[in-house]
Amino acid sequence: MAKVNFTAERVASFEAAPGKTQTIYWDAKAPGLGLRVTPAGARSYIYESRLFGKTVRITIGDSRAWTLGKARTEAARLKTVIDDGKDPREQAAEQRAAHEARKVEARRKDVTLTEAWAAYIEARRSKWSDLHHRDHVTLASAGGQPKKRGKGLTEPGPLAALMPLKLSDLSAERMGQWLADEAAQRPARARLAFNLLRIFAAWCESRAEYQRLIDPQAVATRLSKDALPKQAAKTDSIQREQLAAWFGAVHQLSNPVMEAYLIGLLLTGARREELAELRWDDVDFRWRSLHLKDKVEIETGRVIPLTPYFASVLLELKRINDTPPNVRQMRSLEAKGETWRPSDWVFASKTSSGGRMAAPNSALHRVCVIAGIAPVTLHGLRRSFSSLAEWTEIPSGIKAQIMGHKPSAIAERHYNVRPLDLLRTWHDKLEAWILKEARIDFNSEQNQQGPQAVIQRPANIAKK
């Protein structure tokens, strides 16, 4: 088609040739500038030239958005680029990529702690225990929800004030002020929250979408050292001379499940959640062993001895668990469309949403009050196991293996493989010593009759 001097009027009057999907008109004034017209009436400026022996055609834009003068200027620019041996299409692609990268970076910098924290919990959930997961949720909770126990609403977690902030806004100054505010109200919770936040920041650096957003100085340990009071080592534990009073108080609890759980913590040295998550499938009465979850051996857990007295306590608990409800209770279940079956949990709870015991702290506090001893925490019972073991001179490696402590020496990690029977020898010895100091008359030989044996509770520890 012959070239025509473009004018605004001619550009508006050009029409597509009949029977063609598009018609291109060429400008006589600006080399390579053309106007593409479709049968529907769409008009777009284009530029066409040759580069390295191949035709290069580029769309400039709609004629309604581009004036003729601007289109000719753009055509001249494209001609210069091609004359330099460059492909404008590649430059355009690079510009679009750079533009998209800037948009992605802008969105990345707008990510809030709330969004990243939720992604972090989702990514790490399978690696955490229920308690560790619950800590991450409650510490970041906005509060204002009805309490599950007691009246009123829950309070915001320590991290709630930081959640709306962008990750890029977590500066050292902002974190220092937050720590100072929280230290005045709840220093222990603030310390836990800050430690979890530091681990979260390290995780962010391993993810491309969150890298280099959090200022490293914002999670520096010096901030917590400056703002929080020095953490004293906890020493709460049950002393040898307090065992009789403590056991006497435990046996006064009206809940046999709670009683068995607290005794189990003291006699096994297990962590609170390790024992709380125990199922009946994890209890082997025949070979006297317990299979516990473990924070070190996450995949396999650990197997520890089931000592004679604790076995008798669990057998009684299993008898209770396997006993069907009375006729009235059974009818009540049927009216609700429910069926009864024994619980899979060793320390089952009818009131807990998870079906197992969830909050034993208050019961332990009552026990300490009744026994007339200083308050002991659940972890303090684990500490008591370790401390009391010193009286029987249990080898430190055996004690560590029962408690689930990570081996610290080369020999422990690679050479000392202790069978369960060896652990049982020392564990039984420790339990017998504890029962003696607690003035509990228990004949362990009864427990050698196997799981079918009915082991009676000694008369001096019968429920009051």
C-alpha positions, 0 to 999 in steps of 0.5 A, spaced: 500 500 500 502 506 498 505 511 503 500 517 505 502 523 509 498 522 516 494 527 518 489 527 524 483 527 519 486 521 515 487 517 521 480 518 523 477 516 516 482 510 514 477 503 514 479 496 513 479 493 506 473 489 505 474 481 506 481 483 510 482 482 518 486 488 518 489 493 514 495 497 515 496 504 512 503 507 512 506 514 514 510 517 508 513 522 513 515 518 519 519 511 516 516 505 519 510 508 522 503 505 520 496 505 522 493 498 523 485 498 522 480 492 523 473 491 521 471 493 527 474 500 527 479 499 532 485 503 530 492 502 533 499 505 531 505 500 529 512 501 528 515 496 523 523 495 521 528 490 520 533 487 525 538 482 523 534 480 516 528 479 520 522 483 520 520 487 527 513 489 528 511 493 535 505 496 537 505 503 539 498 504 542 491 506 540 490 512 536 485 515 541 490 515 546 496 517 542 496 523 538 500 523 531 505 527 533 507 523 539 506 516 535 511 519 530 516 521 536 515 514 538 517 511 531 523 515 531 525 513 538 524 505 536 528 507 529 534 509 533 534 503 538 534 498 532 539 502 528 543 501 534 542 493 533 537 492 539 531 489 539 525 494 542 521 488 544 526 485 549 527 492 552 520 492 553 520 485 556 525 487 561 521 494 563 515 490 564 519 485 568 522 490 572 515 494 573 513 487 576 519 486 580 517 493 583 510 491 584 512 485 588 517 488 592 512 493 594 507 488 596 513 484 600 515 490 604 507 491 606 507 484 609 505 485 616 507 481 622 500 478 622 500 475 615 507 472 616 506 470 623 500 466 620 504 463 614 510 461 619 505 457 624 502 454 618 509 452 615 512 449 622 505 446 625 507 439 624 514 440 627 511 443 634 508 440 640 501 442 641 503 446 647 508 450 643 503 451 637 498 454 643 504 459 645 505 462 638 497 462 638 496 465 645 502 470 645 499 473 638 492 473 640 488 480 640 484 477 646 477 479 647 474 472 647 470 469 652 474 465 657 474 457 657 475 457 664 472 463 669 468 469 667 470 475 663 474 476 656 481 474 655 487 479 655 491 480 649 497 477 648 504 480 649 505 480 641 498 483 640 501 490 639 506 488 634 501 484 630 498 490 625 506 493 624 509 491 617 515 487 618 519 493 615 517 497 621 520 492 626 526 497 628 530 496 634 527 502 637 520 500 636 522 493 639 525 496 645 519 500 647 515 494 646 519 490 651 519 496 656 512 496 656 511 489 657 516 488 662 512 492 667 506 488 666 508 481 665 516 480 664 516 472 663 511 472 658 515 478 654 521 474 655 518 468 652 514 472 646 521 475 644 525 469 644 519 466 639 520 472 635 527 471 634 526 464 632 521 467 627 525 472 624 531 467 623 525 463 619 523 469 615 531 470 613 530 463 610 524 465 606 525 469 599 518 473 600 520 475 607 528 476 607 531 482 609 525 485 612 526 485 619 532 489 622 537 484 625 538 489 631 530 489 632 531 482 635 538 482 638 539 479 645 541 485 648 534 488 647 531 483 652 537 484 657 536 491 657 529 491 658 527 485 662 529 483 669 535 478 669 531 471 669 533 467 675 534 459 675 528 456 677 529 451 683 522 449 685 522 441 687 519 436 692 525 435 697 526 428 700 522 430 707 516 432 703 515 426 699 510 423 704 506 430 705 506 430 698 503 423 696 498 424 702 495 430 699 495 427 692 491 421 694 486 426 697 484 429 690 477 427 688 479 426 680 483 419 679 486 421 673 489 428 675 492 424 681 495 419 676 498 424 672 501 428 677 504 421 680 506 420 673 510 426 672 514 425 679 515 418 677 517 418 670 521 425 670 517 426 663 515 433 660 508 435 662 505 434 654 509 428 653 505 425 659 498 428 657 499 425 650 500 418 652 495 413 649 493 406 652 496 404 645 503 407 648 502 403 654 505 396 655 503 392 661 507 386 659 513 388 658 513 394 662 514 400 658 511 407 656 512 410 649 512 417 650 513 423 644 520 427 645 522 434 643 529 431 641 527 425 638 521 428 634 520 422 629 521 416 633 519 418 641 522 415 646 521 408 650 522 408 658 520 403 663 514 403 666 515 402 674 511 397 678 507 402 682 506 407 677 503 401 673 499 399 678 496 406 678 495 406 670 492 399 671 487 402 676 486 408 671 484 403 665 479 399 669 475 405 670 476 407 663 474 401 661 468 400 665 461 402 662 457 408 665 451 406 669 444 405 665 442 412 667 448 415 664 447 410 658 440 412 656 442 420 657 448 418 651 443 415 647 438 420 647 443 425 645 445 420 639 452 418 642 455 411 643 460 410 649 466 407 648 473 407 652 477 413 651 484 412 647 487 417 652 490 415 658 489 421 662 482 422 659 477 428 660 470 429 659 470 436 659 476 438 655 475 439 648 481 435 646 478 429 650 484 429 654 487 433 660 489 440 659 490 444 665 492 440 671 496 446 674 490 448 679 490 441 682 497 441 683 497 448 687 491 445 691 496 439 693 502 443 695 497 447 699 494 441 703 501 438 703 504 445 706 509 445 702 512 451 697 508 451 690 511 447 685 510 447 678 509 441 673 516 442 670 518 442 678 516 435 678 520 433 673 526 437 676 524 433 682 525 427 679 532 429 677 534 431 684 531 425 687 535 421 683 541 423 686 539 420 692 540 413 689 546 414 685 543 413 678 548 414 673 547 421 669 547 418 662 541 413 664 537 419 668 538 423 662 535 417 657 529 416 661 528 424 662 529 425 654 535 430 655 539 430 649 546 427 649 552 432 651 558 427 650 561 423 644 560 417 648 553 418 650 551 420 642 555 414 639 557 409 643 552 408 649 546 404 647 542 402 653 537 397 653 530 398 656 532 393 661 538 396 664 534 403 664 528 399 668 533 396 673 535 403 675 528 406 674 525 401 679 530 402 684 529 410 684 521 408 685 522 404 690 526 409 694 521 414 693 515 410 695 519 408 702 521 416 703 513 417 702 511 411 707 507 408 702 507 400 703 507 397 696 509 390 694 512 390 687 512 383 686 504 383 685 506 387 679 510 381 676 503 377 675 502 381 668 497 385 666 491 381 668 493 381 675 488 386 679 493 390 683 490 393 690 491 400 692 495 399 699 491 401 705 495 407 707 494 411 700 486 409 700 482 415 698 479 419 703 
